[in-house]
Amino acid sequence: MGGMSITHWLILLVIIVLLFGTKKLTNLGGDVASAIKNFKKGLQDDDDKSQPQLKADPAPGATGSTETKRENTPQG
């Protein structure tokens, strides 16, 4: 009562396939997948830019230090 049963979902799926066709639905699925991939890549790029980059000393053998320094980047 009030919910959709499996038969309702199957009828809805058949109507959508008849209206749009399988080729358009396949293209739409590929477009959605590539959009999600680009969105995730954009989020990772933003995370990489917001975290300070660590850089090794130019000559750690000369000073005997193996520590890493933070790169000075303007915050903005």
trRosetta pair geometry for C-beta under 8 A, 3 or more apart (Angstrom, degrees):
i j d omega theta_ij theta_ji phi_ij phi_ji
4 8 4.1 -118 -165 85 92 141
4 9 5.9 107 137 -51 119 83
5 8 5.2 107 54 4 65 100
5 9 7.5 -128 104 0 39 89
6 9 5.6 -55 -151 38 38 112
6 10 6.3 39 152 -20 69 105
7 10 5.7 -51 -145 36 34 112
7 11 6.4 35 156 -19 65 104
8 11 5.9 -55 -149 37 30 110
8 12 6.3 30 153 -18 64 108
9 12 5.6 -55 -148 38 31 113
9 13 6.3 35 153 -22 65 106
10 13 5.6 -52 -147 35 32 113
10 14 6.5 33 154 -19 64 104
11 14 5.8 -53 -149 35 32 111
11 15 6.5 32 153 -19 64 106
12 15 5.8 -55 -149 36 31 112
12 16 6.4 31 154 -19 65 106
13 16 5.8 -54 -148 35 31 111
13 17 6.4 29 155 -17 65 106
14 17 5.8 -55 -147 38 31 110
14 18 6.3 30 155 -18 65 108
15 18 5.8 -56 -147 38 30 111
15 19 6.3 27 156 -19 65 108
16 19 5.8 -57 -146 37 30 109
16 20 6.1 -10 171 14 67 112
16 25 7.5 92 139 -90 101 130
17 20 6.8 -73 -133 54 22 83
17 21 7.2 58 -179 -114 57 11
17 22 6.3 17 -154 -69 97 74
17 25 6.8 -41 -112 -25 68 153
18 21 8.0 18 -165 -67 16 48
20 24 4.6 -118 169 80 94 129
20 25 5.5 105 108 -53 125 89
20 28 7.8 -17 167 -11 146 142
21 24 5.0 85 68 13 92 101
21 25 6.9 -164 94 -5 47 91
22 25 5.6 -60 -146 42 35 111
22 26 6.1 39 155 -24 69 105
23 26 5.8 -53 -148 34 30 111
23 27 6.5 27 154 -15 63 106
24 27 5.7 -55 -147 39 33 110
24 28 6.1 36 152 -22 66 107
25 28 5.5 -51 -144 36 32 115
25 29 6.4 37 154 -22 64 103
26 29 5.7 -52 -151 33 31 113
26 30 6.6 29 152 -15 63 104
27 30 5.8 -55 -151 37 33 110
27 31 6.3 34 152 -19 66 107
28 31 5.7 -55 -147 37 32 112
28 32 6.3 31 155 -19 65 106
29 32 5.8 -54 -146 36 29 110
29 33 6.3 30 155 -20 64 107
30 33 5.7 -55 -146 36 31 112
30 34 6.4 25 158 -14 66 106
31 34 6.0 -56 -146 39 30 105
31 35 6.3 32 154 -21 64 108
32 35 5.6 -55 -148 36 31 114
32 36 6.5 32 154 -20 64 104
33 36 5.8 -54 -150 34 30 110
33 37 6.5 31 152 -18 64 105
34 37 5.5 -50 -147 36 36 114
34 38 6.3 36 155 -18 66 105
35 38 5.8 -54 -147 38 31 109
35 39 6.3 35 152 -23 64 107
36 39 5.6 -53 -147 35 31 115
36 40 6.4 30 155 -17 65 105
37 40 5.9 -56 -149 37 30 109
37 41 6.3 30 153 -19 65 108
38 41 5.6 -54 -145 38 32 113
38 42 6.3 37 154 -22 65 105
39 42 5.7 -54 -150 34 29 113
39 43 6.6 30 151 -19 63 103
40 43 5.7 -52 -151 34 34 112
40 44 6.5 32 152 -17 65 104
41 44 5.7 -54 -149 37 33 110
41 45 6.3 36 151 -21 66 105
42 45 5.6 -51 -145 35 33 113
42 46 6.5 34 155 -19 64 103
43 46 5.8 -53 -150 35 32 111
43 47 6.5 33 152 -19 64 105
44 47 5.6 -52 -149 36 34 113
44 48 6.4 36 152 -21 65 104
45 48 5.7 -52 -148 35 32 113
45 49 6.5 29 154 -17 64 106
46 49 5.8 -56 -147 38 32 109
46 50 6.3 26 157 -17 66 110
47 50 5.9 -60 -144 38 30 107
47 51 6.4 19 162 -13 66 109
48 51 6.4 -62 -145 39 26 102
52 70 5.0 14 145 -158 141 108
52 71 6.2 -179 -176 51 91 79
52 73 6.3 -175 -122 25 83 118
53 70 7.7 127 75 -155 46 61
53 71 4.8 4 70 20 92 132
53 73 7.5 86 20 -32 93 134
54 68 4.7 34 180 149 108 139
54 69 7.5 148 -157 74 65 33
54 70 6.5 -48 -104 -99 62 56
54 71 7.5 -154 -100 -11 15 89
55 68 6.5 151 71 -168 31 93
55 69 5.8 -33 69 69 85 82
55 70 7.7 101 22 -145 85 13
55 71 5.2 79 -8 -60 123 99
56 60 6.6 -59 172 -41 102 123
56 68 5.6 -57 -95 -111 50 87
56 69 7.9 100 -154 22 9 78
57 60 4.5 117 68 -73 119 78
57 63 6.8 -95 168 40 155 128
57 65 5.9 96 -31 91 162 103
57 66 7.6 -126 19 -129 121 25
57 67 7.0 69 -36 70 116 63
57 68 7.4 -133 -26 -110 71 40
57 69 6.7 93 -76 -9 68 107
59 62 4.0 17 135 13 120 120
59 63 6.7 109 99 -5 85 90
60 63 6.6 -73 -150 50 36 90
60 64 7.6 -58 168 113 64 2
60 65 5.8 -112 -144 82 78 59
60 66 5.2 66 -169 -99 138 55
61 64 7.5 29 -165 -74 28 41
